[in-house]
Amino acid sequence: MTEHVATVAYSKEENAIVERANKEVMRHLRAIIYDRKVQDHWGCDQLPLVQRILNSEVKTNTGLSPAEILFGNAIDLGRRILHKPITSPTSKPLSEYMANLLSQQERLNKVAQQTQLKHDSHHMSVVDPSITEFPVNSYVLLQHPAGKRPKLQMRKKGPYLVVNFLGSKYTCQDLLTQKLFDTHISNLSPFIHDETRTDPKEVAMHDEQEYLIEAILDHRGFTRTNLKFLVRWDGFAATYDSWEPYSGLRNTVKLSEYLIANGLQKFLPKP
């Protein structure tokens, strides 16, 4: 039996348990979206995994998971994750679907470990009074005071490269666009990473949901407004090839190489 208790609108204190649960949902979802770069299509594949995490997580105050409290061992945590076999010729084979799901679960475990380590490192850096400056050529994360980032993005942007500083004013470089910007030291925190295993530029690409181009295979259209190019993405199979507009590729080296090789120099962007 449940009891419906009305609360005052926008009162987080009266909905503390619900708000805390929502915060956990967003924490896991942000980590998955950040790692998989699926900000535009995360609902069907990622939310059930987050739901499973929360339902199977053992709570310290009870020693049991929510699923165990409600259903004991009778609950099927695969519900809404595993779909029924579909016989339509246009549907994805169940074996392919399962292989993709197992691959996501493996990555999910790695992401959970990395996110926890990143969270702990960040927490330690915030309370460490010895961090009073960031050396030139070090990497930092940025939390700009003006406004908030979208809910599905990590709270801090970056990493960025420190190229200069004068007192509390720091000049940083965007690793993807190479653009410079100035900010106050209070907006920065150290990017702690293993230099032998982590490429800061690759992390920045995850933050901006960007991918590396392996090759441009084909094109269609005759003007800059309708030109599209068939892109093979680095690290992805041919099934992920996609047609991208000229405007989204114009500043890439791969596009310039393709235009020159195919006699389309008139479409080269201005320096």
URHUGI-V266773 format. One record per helix or strand of 2 or more residues. SS is the DSSP state (A for helix, B for strand). FROM is the first residue (numbers start at 1). TO is the last residue. Records with the same first field share a line. If there is no record, write none. Layout:
SS->FROM-TO / FROM-TO
This chain:
A->16-36 / 43-56 / 66-71 / 94-127 / 185-187 / 200-207 / 238-240 / 246-249 / 253-261 / 265-267
B->139-142 / 157-166 / 169-174 / 180-184 / 188-190 / 213-220 / 228-233 / 242-245
